[in-house]
Amino acid sequence: MANNIDFSIIREHALRNIREDLLTEYAGKYDALEINDAFDAVLRAHKNSAVVEDFVPVLVEAEMRDRLREGDLFPAPAAA
C-alpha cells in the first residue's frame, strides 16, 4: 500500500509559517504590508521558475531573510 501524501499541503503550511515568523521577527523594522508584498513577489518568482517545488519554501525563506537583513525588500532587477 502506497502512502498518498499531498506534499503541496505541507509546502503551503511551511510557507505560511515562514511568512508568520518573518512578520513577527521584523515587525519593528518593516510594515507588515511591505513584508507581505515582498514575500508574495519572491514566492511568485520561485514558483514560476521551480523545477522541483519541494524546495520553494527554503528558497523563499533564504531570499526574504537576505532582503530583510540588507534592508532592501524590493531590489531593482539586474540590467541585461
C-alpha positions as CSV (number, residue, x, y, z in Angstrom):
1,M,0.0,0.0,0.0
2,A,1.5,3.3,-1.1
3,N,1.3,6.4,1.1
4,N,-0.7,9.1,-0.6
5,I,0.8,12.2,0.9
6,D,-0.1,15.6,-0.6
7,F,3.2,17.5,-0.3
8,S,1.6,20.7,-1.7
9,I,-0.3,21.0,1.6
10,I,3.0,20.6,3.5
11,R,4.6,23.3,1.4
12,E,1.7,25.6,1.9
13,H,1.9,25.1,5.7
14,A,5.7,25.7,5.6
15,L,5.2,28.9,3.6
16,R,2.5,30.2,6.0
17,N,4.8,29.5,9.0
18,I,7.8,31.2,7.3
19,R,5.7,34.3,6.5
20,E,4.3,34.5,10.1
21,D,7.8,34.1,11.5
22,L,9.3,36.8,9.3
23,L,6.4,39.2,10.1
24,T,7.0,38.6,13.9
25,E,10.7,38.8,13.7
26,Y,10.8,42.0,11.6
27,A,7.7,43.8,12.9
28,G,9.7,46.6,14.4
29,K,11.7,47.3,11.3
30,Y,9.2,46.9,8.4
31,D,5.5,47.4,7.9
32,A,3.6,44.1,7.6
33,L,2.2,45.1,4.2
34,E,5.7,45.6,2.9
35,I,6.8,42.2,4.1
36,N,3.7,40.5,2.7
37,D,4.1,42.2,-0.7
38,A,7.8,41.3,-0.9
39,F,7.0,37.7,0.3
40,D,4.3,37.3,-2.4
41,A,6.7,38.6,-5.1
42,V,9.5,36.3,-4.0
43,L,7.2,33.3,-3.8
44,R,5.7,34.0,-7.2
45,A,9.2,34.2,-8.8
46,H,10.3,31.0,-7.2
47,K,7.1,29.1,-8.1
48,N,7.4,30.3,-11.7
49,S,10.9,29.1,-12.1
50,A,10.8,26.0,-9.9
51,V,11.7,22.7,-11.5
52,V,11.1,20.9,-8.1
53,E,8.6,22.7,-6.0
54,D,9.6,20.9,-2.8
55,F,12.5,23.4,-2.4
56,V,10.4,26.6,-2.9
57,P,9.8,27.3,0.9
58,V,13.6,27.0,1.6
59,L,14.4,29.3,-1.3
60,V,11.7,31.8,-0.4
61,E,12.9,32.0,3.2
62,A,16.5,32.4,2.3
63,E,15.8,35.2,-0.2
64,M,13.4,37.0,2.2
65,R,15.9,36.8,5.0
66,D,18.6,38.3,2.7
67,R,16.3,41.1,1.6
68,L,15.2,41.9,5.2
69,R,18.8,41.9,6.5
70,E,20.0,44.1,3.7
71,G,17.1,46.5,4.1
72,D,16.1,46.1,0.5
73,L,12.7,44.4,0.2
74,F,12.3,45.3,-3.5
75,P,15.7,45.4,-5.2
76,A,15.9,46.6,-8.7
77,P,16.2,43.9,-11.3
78,A,19.7,43.4,-12.7
79,A,20.2,45.1,-16.0
80,A,20.6,42.9,-19.0
